[in-house]
Amino acid sequence: MWSVPWGFRYGQASELDYAVIDTFPCHAAPRWRSGYLVDADSGTYSLYGYPGETCPGAPYADTWQCGMTGPAERNDWRIESQHIDSFEGQSGGPWLGTGDILAANHSGYIEYFDFFKCGFDMCRRNFGRRIDGAYDQFIRDVSFDY
């Protein structure tokens, strides 16, 4: 079973860009990973996945998991970083915090103006949809075995 928030499916609201896939009874979701962190703060995060391009040093595309680890900061419903890069095909991948705990799902890049963060330059950040209270409740409403 899968579910997408109504506001994203019909309105394309970026803050609702997430989904839940419940594999019960084949796989019990809480045992698949160590769980997830609600309201993660700024810190060090890792973003790994199977991009459509070839990872640096990998012989073939789509066969090697690659990614980066670096500092990221909380910004409203996002976790964003100017230090962590990604490739096409990594959308939806996990942003993992300390202990490989899921904190966000990768969305892509965002550009915005913030003089205090980036001066006169545009801020260009790689970001993930942070798991907040609304996202947590959505997971609980959709996942039968959580």
Rosetta constraint file for C-alpha pairs under 8 A:
AtomPair CA 1 CA 21 HARMONIC 5.76 0.50
AtomPair CA 1 CA 22 HARMONIC 5.25 0.50
AtomPair CA 1 CA 23 HARMONIC 6.71 0.50
AtomPair CA 2 CA 19 HARMONIC 7.13 0.50
AtomPair CA 2 CA 20 HARMONIC 5.52 0.50
AtomPair CA 2 CA 21 HARMONIC 4.26 0.50
AtomPair CA 2 CA 22 HARMONIC 6.12 0.50
AtomPair CA 2 CA 142 HARMONIC 7.80 0.50
AtomPair CA 3 CA 19 HARMONIC 5.65 0.50
AtomPair CA 3 CA 20 HARMONIC 5.44 0.50
AtomPair CA 3 CA 21 HARMONIC 6.67 0.50
AtomPair CA 3 CA 142 HARMONIC 6.97 0.50
AtomPair CA 4 CA 8 HARMONIC 7.14 0.50
AtomPair CA 4 CA 9 HARMONIC 6.50 0.50
AtomPair CA 4 CA 18 HARMONIC 6.47 0.50
AtomPair CA 4 CA 19 HARMONIC 4.55 0.50
AtomPair CA 4 CA 20 HARMONIC 6.75 0.50
AtomPair CA 5 CA 9 HARMONIC 6.33 0.50
AtomPair CA 5 CA 16 HARMONIC 6.27 0.50
AtomPair CA 5 CA 17 HARMONIC 7.76 0.50
AtomPair CA 5 CA 18 HARMONIC 7.25 0.50
AtomPair CA 5 CA 19 HARMONIC 6.95 0.50
AtomPair CA 5 CA 138 HARMONIC 7.94 0.50
AtomPair CA 6 CA 10 HARMONIC 6.07 0.50
AtomPair CA 6 CA 11 HARMONIC 7.76 0.50
AtomPair CA 7 CA 11 HARMONIC 5.11 0.50
AtomPair CA 7 CA 12 HARMONIC 6.57 0.50
AtomPair CA 7 CA 13 HARMONIC 6.17 0.50
AtomPair CA 7 CA 16 HARMONIC 6.57 0.50
AtomPair CA 8 CA 12 HARMONIC 4.15 0.50
AtomPair CA 8 CA 13 HARMONIC 4.94 0.50
AtomPair CA 8 CA 14 HARMONIC 7.02 0.50
AtomPair CA 8 CA 16 HARMONIC 5.23 0.50
AtomPair CA 8 CA 17 HARMONIC 6.02 0.50
AtomPair CA 12 CA 16 HARMONIC 7.61 0.50
AtomPair CA 12 CA 17 HARMONIC 7.61 0.50
AtomPair CA 13 CA 17 HARMONIC 6.94 0.50
AtomPair CA 15 CA 77 HARMONIC 6.53 0.50
AtomPair CA 15 CA 129 HARMONIC 6.89 0.50
AtomPair CA 17 CA 107 HARMONIC 7.53 0.50
AtomPair CA 17 CA 129 HARMONIC 7.11 0.50
AtomPair CA 18 CA 92 HARMONIC 7.67 0.50
AtomPair CA 18 CA 105 HARMONIC 7.39 0.50
AtomPair CA 18 CA 129 HARMONIC 7.38 0.50
AtomPair CA 20 CA 139 HARMONIC 6.36 0.50
AtomPair CA 20 CA 142 HARMONIC 6.94 0.50
AtomPair CA 20 CA 143 HARMONIC 7.57 0.50
AtomPair CA 21 CA 143 HARMONIC 7.77 0.50
AtomPair CA 22 CA 29 HARMONIC 7.18 0.50
AtomPair CA 22 CA 142 HARMONIC 7.34 0.50
AtomPair CA 22 CA 143 HARMONIC 5.54 0.50
AtomPair CA 22 CA 144 HARMONIC 7.44 0.50
AtomPair CA 23 CA 27 HARMONIC 5.38 0.50
AtomPair CA 23 CA 28 HARMONIC 6.98 0.50
AtomPair CA 23 CA 29 HARMONIC 7.15 0.50
AtomPair CA 24 CA 28 HARMONIC 5.69 0.50
AtomPair CA 24 CA 29 HARMONIC 7.37 0.50
AtomPair CA 24 CA 144 HARMONIC 7.27 0.50
AtomPair CA 24 CA 145 HARMONIC 6.64 0.50
AtomPair CA 27 CA 32 HARMONIC 7.43 0.50
AtomPair CA 28 CA 32 HARMONIC 6.62 0.50
AtomPair CA 28 CA 145 HARMONIC 6.58 0.50
AtomPair CA 28 CA 146 HARMONIC 7.95 0.50
AtomPair CA 29 CA 33 HARMONIC 7.19 0.50
AtomPair CA 29 CA 145 HARMONIC 7.13 0.50
AtomPair CA 29 CA 146 HARMONIC 6.84 0.50
AtomPair CA 30 CA 34 HARMONIC 6.77 0.50
AtomPair CA 30 CA 35 HARMONIC 5.78 0.50
AtomPair CA 30 CA 145 HARMONIC 7.99 0.50
AtomPair CA 30 CA 146 HARMONIC 6.31 0.50
AtomPair CA 31 CA 35 HARMONIC 7.87 0.50
AtomPair CA 33 CA 101 HARMONIC 7.71 0.50
AtomPair CA 34 CA 100 HARMONIC 7.46 0.50
AtomPair CA 34 CA 101 HARMONIC 6.03 0.50
AtomPair CA 34 CA 102 HARMONIC 7.97 0.50
AtomPair CA 35 CA 101 HARMONIC 6.21 0.50
AtomPair CA 35 CA 102 HARMONIC 6.66 0.50
AtomPair CA 36 CA 101 HARMONIC 5.34 0.50
AtomPair CA 36 CA 102 HARMONIC 4.47 0.50
AtomPair CA 36 CA 103 HARMONIC 5.91 0.50
AtomPair CA 36 CA 131 HARMONIC 7.97 0.50
AtomPair CA 37 CA 101 HARMONIC 6.41 0.50
AtomPair CA 37 CA 102 HARMONIC 6.03 0.50
AtomPair CA 37 CA 103 HARMONIC 5.09 0.50
AtomPair CA 37 CA 131 HARMONIC 6.90 0.50
AtomPair CA 38 CA 103 HARMONIC 6.86 0.50
AtomPair CA 38 CA 130 HARMONIC 7.95 0.50
AtomPair CA 38 CA 131 HARMONIC 5.23 0.50
AtomPair CA 38 CA 132 HARMONIC 5.21 0.50
AtomPair CA 38 CA 133 HARMONIC 6.67 0.50
AtomPair CA 38 CA 136 HARMONIC 6.80 0.50
AtomPair CA 39 CA 103 HARMONIC 7.78 0.50
AtomPair CA 39 CA 130 HARMONIC 7.04 0.50
AtomPair CA 39 CA 131 HARMONIC 5.99 0.50
AtomPair CA 39 CA 132 HARMONIC 4.80 0.50
AtomPair CA 39 CA 133 HARMONIC 7.18 0.50
AtomPair CA 40 CA 74 HARMONIC 7.41 0.50
AtomPair CA 40 CA 103 HARMONIC 5.94 0.50
AtomPair CA 40 CA 130 HARMONIC 7.06 0.50
AtomPair CA 40 CA 131 HARMONIC 7.27 0.50
AtomPair CA 40 CA 132 HARMONIC 7.81 0.50
AtomPair CA 41 CA 73 HARMONIC 6.77 0.50
AtomPair CA 41 CA 74 HARMONIC 5.42 0.50
AtomPair CA 41 CA 79 HARMONIC 7.98 0.50
AtomPair CA 42 CA 71 HARMONIC 7.65 0.50
AtomPair CA 42 CA 72 HARMONIC 5.72 0.50
AtomPair CA 42 CA 73 HARMONIC 3.96 0.50
AtomPair CA 42 CA 74 HARMONIC 5.00 0.50
AtomPair CA 42 CA 79 HARMONIC 7.48 0.50
AtomPair CA 43 CA 71 HARMONIC 5.63 0.50
AtomPair CA 43 CA 72 HARMONIC 5.63 0.50
AtomPair CA 43 CA 73 HARMONIC 6.32 0.50
AtomPair CA 43 CA 97 HARMONIC 7.63 0.50
AtomPair CA 44 CA 69 HARMONIC 6.97 0.50
AtomPair CA 44 CA 70 HARMONIC 5.29 0.50
AtomPair CA 44 CA 71 HARMONIC 4.41 0.50
AtomPair CA 44 CA 72 HARMONIC 5.97 0.50
AtomPair CA 44 CA 97 HARMONIC 6.36 0.50
AtomPair CA 44 CA 98 HARMONIC 7.28 0.50
AtomPair CA 45 CA 69 HARMONIC 5.56 0.50
AtomPair CA 45 CA 70 HARMONIC 5.66 0.50
AtomPair CA 45 CA 71 HARMONIC 6.26 0.50
AtomPair CA 45 CA 72 HARMONIC 6.47 0.50
AtomPair CA 45 CA 95 HARMONIC 6.13 0.50
AtomPair CA 45 CA 96 HARMONIC 5.39 0.50
AtomPair CA 45 CA 97 HARMONIC 4.76 0.50
AtomPair CA 45 CA 98 HARMONIC 7.25 0.50
AtomPair CA 46 CA 67 HARMONIC 7.31 0.50
AtomPair CA 46 CA 68 HARMONIC 5.68 0.50
AtomPair CA 46 CA 69 HARMONIC 4.13 0.50
AtomPair CA 46 CA 70 HARMONIC 6.58 0.50
AtomPair CA 46 CA 84 HARMONIC 7.91 0.50
AtomPair CA 46 CA 94 HARMONIC 7.97 0.50
AtomPair CA 46 CA 95 HARMONIC 5.55 0.50
AtomPair CA 46 CA 96 HARMONIC 5.08 0.50
AtomPair CA 46 CA 97 HARMONIC 6.61 0.50
AtomPair CA 47 CA 67 HARMONIC 5.41 0.50
AtomPair CA 47 CA 68 HARMONIC 5.59 0.50
AtomPair CA 47 CA 69 HARMONIC 6.43 0.50
AtomPair CA 47 CA 84 HARMONIC 7.44 0.50
AtomPair CA 47 CA 86 HARMONIC 7.65 0.50
AtomPair CA 47 CA 93 HARMONIC 7.08 0.50
AtomPair CA 47 CA 94 HARMONIC 6.06 0.50
AtomPair CA 47 CA 95 HARMONIC 4.89 0.50
AtomPair CA 47 CA 96 HARMONIC 6.50 0.50
AtomPair CA 47 CA 106 HARMONIC 7.75 0.50
AtomPair CA 48 CA 65 HARMONIC 6.42 0.50
AtomPair CA 48 CA 66 HARMONIC 5.30 0.50
AtomPair CA 48 CA 67 HARMONIC 4.13 0.50
AtomPair CA 48 CA 68 HARMONIC 6.50 0.50
AtomPair CA 48 CA 90 HARMONIC 7.65 0.50
AtomPair CA 48 CA 93 HARMONIC 6.91 0.50
AtomPair CA 48 CA 94 HARMONIC 6.99 0.50
AtomPair CA 48 CA 95 HARMONIC 7.68 0.50
AtomPair CA 49 CA 65 HARMONIC 5.07 0.50
AtomPair CA 49 CA 66 HARMONIC 5.73 0.50
AtomPair CA 49 CA 67 HARMONIC 6.42 0.50
AtomPair CA 49 CA 90 HARMONIC 5.54 0.50
AtomPair CA 49 CA 93 HARMONIC 6.03 0.50
AtomPair CA 49 CA 94 HARMONIC 7.86 0.50
AtomPair CA 50 CA 62 HARMONIC 5.59 0.50
AtomPair CA 50 CA 63 HARMONIC 6.92 0.50
AtomPair CA 50 CA 64 HARMONIC 6.19 0.50
AtomPair CA 50 CA 65 HARMONIC 4.75 0.50
AtomPair CA 50 CA 66 HARMONIC 6.53 0.50
AtomPair CA 50 CA 89 HARMONIC 6.75 0.50
AtomPair CA 50 CA 90 HARMONIC 6.23 0.50
AtomPair CA 51 CA 55 HARMONIC 7.40 0.50
AtomPair CA 51 CA 61 HARMONIC 7.33 0.50
AtomPair CA 51 CA 62 HARMONIC 5.96 0.50
AtomPair CA 51 CA 65 HARMONIC 7.44 0.50
AtomPair CA 51 CA 66 HARMONIC 7.58 0.50
AtomPair CA 51 CA 87 HARMONIC 5.62 0.50
AtomPair CA 51 CA 88 HARMONIC 5.70 0.50
AtomPair CA 51 CA 89 HARMONIC 4.42 0.50
AtomPair CA 51 CA 90 HARMONIC 5.21 0.50
AtomPair CA 52 CA 61 HARMONIC 6.02 0.50
AtomPair CA 52 CA 62 HARMONIC 5.46 0.50
AtomPair CA 52 CA 87 HARMONIC 7.29 0.50
AtomPair CA 52 CA 88 HARMONIC 5.83 0.50
AtomPair CA 52 CA 89 HARMONIC 5.05 0.50
AtomPair CA 52 CA 90 HARMONIC 7.87 0.50
AtomPair CA 53 CA 61 HARMONIC 5.17 0.50
AtomPair CA 53 CA 62 HARMONIC 6.84 0.50
AtomPair CA 53 CA 87 HARMONIC 6.92 0.50
AtomPair CA 53 CA 88 HARMONIC 7.00 0.50
AtomPair CA 53 CA 89 HARMONIC 7.90 0.50
AtomPair CA 54 CA 58 HARMONIC 6.18 0.50
AtomPair CA 54 CA 59 HARMONIC 7.23 0.50
AtomPair CA 54 CA 60 HARMONIC 5.70 0.50
AtomPair CA 54 CA 61 HARMONIC 4.00 0.50
AtomPair CA 54 CA 62 HARMONIC 6.83 0.50
AtomPair CA 54 CA 64 HARMONIC 7.80 0.50
AtomPair CA 55 CA 60 HARMONIC 7.92 0.50
AtomPair CA 55 CA 61 HARMONIC 6.89 0.50
AtomPair CA 55 CA 64 HARMONIC 6.80 0.50
AtomPair CA 55 CA 65 HARMONIC 7.48 0.50
AtomPair CA 55 CA 66 HARMONIC 5.92 0.50
AtomPair CA 58 CA 64 HARMONIC 6.41 0.50
AtomPair CA 60 CA 64 HARMONIC 7.43 0.50
AtomPair CA 67 CA 85 HARMONIC 7.41 0.50
AtomPair CA 67 CA 86 HARMONIC 6.63 0.50
AtomPair CA 68 CA 84 HARMONIC 5.73 0.50
AtomPair CA 68 CA 85 HARMONIC 6.71 0.50
AtomPair CA 68 CA 86 HARMONIC 7.84 0.50
AtomPair CA 69 CA 84 HARMONIC 6.38 0.50
AtomPair CA 70 CA 81 HARMONIC 7.80 0.50
AtomPair CA 70 CA 83 HARMONIC 5.96 0.50
AtomPair CA 70 CA 84 HARMONIC 5.86 0.50
AtomPair CA 71 CA 81 HARMONIC 6.51 0.50
AtomPair CA 71 CA 83 HARMONIC 6.61 0.50
AtomPair CA 71 CA 84 HARMONIC 7.64 0.50
AtomPair CA 72 CA 79 HARMONIC 6.36 0.50
AtomPair CA 72 CA 80 HARMONIC 5.34 0.50
AtomPair CA 72 CA 81 HARMONIC 4.40 0.50
AtomPair CA 72 CA 82 HARMONIC 7.50 0.50
AtomPair CA 72 CA 83 HARMONIC 7.53 0.50
AtomPair CA 72 CA 84 HARMONIC 7.89 0.50
AtomPair CA 73 CA 79 HARMONIC 5.53 0.50
AtomPair CA 73 CA 80 HARMONIC 5.51 0.50
AtomPair CA 73 CA 81 HARMONIC 6.43 0.50
AtomPair CA 74 CA 78 HARMONIC 5.99 0.50
AtomPair CA 74 CA 79 HARMONIC 4.59 0.50
AtomPair CA 74 CA 80 HARMONIC 6.49 0.50
AtomPair CA 75 CA 79 HARMONIC 5.97 0.50
AtomPair CA 75 CA 80 HARMONIC 6.94 0.50
AtomPair CA 77 CA 129 HARMONIC 6.23 0.50
AtomPair CA 77 CA 130 HARMONIC 5.49 0.50
AtomPair CA 77 CA 131 HARMONIC 7.75 0.50
AtomPair CA 77 CA 132 HARMONIC 7.12 0.50
AtomPair CA 78 CA 104 HARMONIC 7.84 0.50
AtomPair CA 78 CA 127 HARMONIC 6.25 0.50
AtomPair CA 78 CA 128 HARMONIC 5.61 0.50
AtomPair CA 78 CA 129 HARMONIC 4.91 0.50
AtomPair CA 78 CA 130 HARMONIC 4.93 0.50
AtomPair CA 79 CA 104 HARMONIC 7.03 0.50
AtomPair CA 79 CA 127 HARMONIC 5.50 0.50
AtomPair CA 79 CA 128 HARMONIC 5.32 0.50
AtomPair CA 79 CA 129 HARMONIC 6.57 0.50
AtomPair CA 79 CA 130 HARMONIC 5.72 0.50
AtomPair CA 80 CA 125 HARMONIC 5.79 0.50
AtomPair CA 80 CA 126 HARMONIC 5.51 0.50
AtomPair CA 80 CA 127 HARMONIC 4.10 0.50
AtomPair CA 80 CA 128 HARMONIC 6.42 0.50
AtomPair CA 81 CA 125 HARMONIC 5.28 0.50
AtomPair CA 81 CA 126 HARMONIC 5.36 0.50
AtomPair CA 81 CA 127 HARMONIC 6.37 0.50
AtomPair CA 82 CA 124 HARMONIC 6.74 0.50
AtomPair CA 82 CA 125 HARMONIC 4.88 0.50
AtomPair CA 82 CA 126 HARMONIC 6.27 0.50
AtomPair CA 84 CA 126 HARMONIC 6.62 0.50
AtomPair CA 85 CA 126 HARMONIC 6.47 0.50
AtomPair CA 86 CA 90 HARMONIC 6.70 0.50
AtomPair CA 86 CA 108 HARMONIC 7.80 0.50
AtomPair CA 86 CA 126 HARMONIC 7.51 0.50
AtomPair CA 90 CA 106 HARMONIC 7.13 0.50
AtomPair CA 91 CA 105 HARMONIC 7.68 0.50
AtomPair CA 91 CA 106 HARMONIC 5.19 0.50
AtomPair CA 91 CA 107 HARMONIC 5.31 0.50
AtomPair CA 91 CA 108 HARMONIC 6.49 0.50
AtomPair CA 92 CA 105 HARMONIC 5.11 0.50
AtomPair CA 92 CA 106 HARMONIC 4.74 0.50
AtomPair CA 92 CA 107 HARMONIC 6.09 0.50
AtomPair CA 93 CA 105 HARMONIC 5.51 0.50
AtomPair CA 93 CA 106 HARMONIC 5.14 0.50
AtomPair CA 94 CA 102 HARMONIC 6.13 0.50
AtomPair CA 94 CA 103 HARMONIC 7.45 0.50
AtomPair CA 94 CA 104 HARMONIC 6.07 0.50
AtomPair CA 94 CA 105 HARMONIC 4.81 0.50
AtomPair CA 94 CA 106 HARMONIC 6.07 0.50
AtomPair CA 95 CA 102 HARMONIC 5.99 0.50
AtomPair CA 95 CA 103 HARMONIC 5.75 0.50
AtomPair CA 95 CA 104 HARMONIC 4.99 0.50
AtomPair CA 95 CA 105 HARMONIC 5.73 0.50
AtomPair CA 95 CA 106 HARMONIC 6.41 0.50
AtomPair CA 95 CA 128 HARMONIC 6.80 0.50
AtomPair CA 96 CA 100 HARMONIC 4.99 0.50
AtomPair CA 96 CA 101 HARMONIC 5.26 0.50
AtomPair CA 96 CA 102 HARMONIC 4.65 0.50
AtomPair CA 96 CA 103 HARMONIC 5.71 0.50
AtomPair CA 96 CA 104 HARMONIC 7.24 0.50
AtomPair CA 97 CA 101 HARMONIC 5.27 0.50
AtomPair CA 97 CA 102 HARMONIC 6.36 0.50
AtomPair CA 97 CA 103 HARMONIC 6.16 0.50
AtomPair CA 103 CA 130 HARMONIC 6.01 0.50
AtomPair CA 103 CA 131 HARMONIC 5.88 0.50
AtomPair CA 104 CA 128 HARMONIC 5.29 0.50
AtomPair CA 104 CA 129 HARMONIC 5.06 0.50
AtomPair CA 104 CA 130 HARMONIC 4.17 0.50
AtomPair CA 104 CA 131 HARMONIC 5.44 0.50
AtomPair CA 105 CA 128 HARMONIC 4.90 0.50
AtomPair CA 105 CA 129 HARMONIC 5.18 0.50
AtomPair CA 105 CA 130 HARMONIC 6.77 0.50
AtomPair CA 105 CA 131 HARMONIC 7.99 0.50
AtomPair CA 106 CA 127 HARMONIC 6.14 0.50
AtomPair CA 106 CA 128 HARMONIC 3.98 0.50
AtomPair CA 106 CA 129 HARMONIC 6.34 0.50
AtomPair CA 107 CA 126 HARMONIC 7.91 0.50
AtomPair CA 107 CA 127 HARMONIC 5.95 0.50
AtomPair CA 107 CA 128 HARMONIC 4.99 0.50
AtomPair CA 107 CA 129 HARMONIC 6.46 0.50
AtomPair CA 108 CA 126 HARMONIC 5.63 0.50
AtomPair CA 108 CA 127 HARMONIC 5.69 0.50
AtomPair CA 108 CA 128 HARMONIC 7.02 0.50
AtomPair CA 109 CA 124 HARMONIC 6.86 0.50
AtomPair CA 109 CA 125 HARMONIC 5.49 0.50
AtomPair CA 109 CA 126 HARMONIC 4.36 0.50
AtomPair CA 109 CA 127 HARMONIC 5.91 0.50
AtomPair CA 110 CA 123 HARMONIC 7.94 0.50
AtomPair CA 110 CA 124 HARMONIC 5.79 0.50
AtomPair CA 110 CA 125 HARMONIC 5.42 0.50
AtomPair CA 110 CA 126 HARMONIC 6.45 0.50
AtomPair CA 110 CA 127 HARMONIC 7.04 0.50
AtomPair CA 111 CA 122 HARMONIC 6.40 0.50
AtomPair CA 111 CA 123 HARMONIC 5.41 0.50
AtomPair CA 111 CA 124 HARMONIC 4.51 0.50
AtomPair CA 111 CA 125 HARMONIC 6.46 0.50
AtomPair CA 112 CA 122 HARMONIC 5.74 0.50
AtomPair CA 112 CA 123 HARMONIC 5.29 0.50
AtomPair CA 112 CA 124 HARMONIC 6.86 0.50
AtomPair CA 113 CA 118 HARMONIC 7.51 0.50
AtomPair CA 113 CA 120 HARMONIC 7.94 0.50
AtomPair CA 113 CA 121 HARMONIC 7.28 0.50
AtomPair CA 113 CA 122 HARMONIC 4.97 0.50
AtomPair CA 113 CA 123 HARMONIC 5.77 0.50
AtomPair CA 114 CA 118 HARMONIC 5.94 0.50
AtomPair CA 114 CA 119 HARMONIC 6.93 0.50
AtomPair CA 114 CA 122 HARMONIC 7.20 0.50
AtomPair CA 114 CA 123 HARMONIC 6.67 0.50
AtomPair CA 115 CA 119 HARMONIC 4.23 0.50
AtomPair CA 115 CA 120 HARMONIC 5.90 0.50
AtomPair CA 115 CA 121 HARMONIC 7.70 0.50
AtomPair CA 117 CA 123 HARMONIC 7.37 0.50
AtomPair CA 118 CA 122 HARMONIC 6.47 0.50
AtomPair CA 118 CA 123 HARMONIC 5.59 0.50
AtomPair CA 131 CA 135 HARMONIC 5.39 0.50
AtomPair CA 131 CA 136 HARMONIC 6.28 0.50
AtomPair CA 132 CA 136 HARMONIC 6.05 0.50
AtomPair CA 133 CA 137 HARMONIC 6.13 0.50
AtomPair CA 134 CA 138 HARMONIC 6.23 0.50
AtomPair CA 135 CA 139 HARMONIC 6.32 0.50
AtomPair CA 136 CA 140 HARMONIC 6.32 0.50
AtomPair CA 137 CA 141 HARMONIC 6.03 0.50
AtomPair CA 138 CA 142 HARMONIC 6.19 0.50
AtomPair CA 139 CA 143 HARMONIC 5.84 0.50
AtomPair CA 140 CA 144 HARMONIC 7.52 0.50
AtomPair CA 140 CA 146 HARMONIC 6.47 0.50
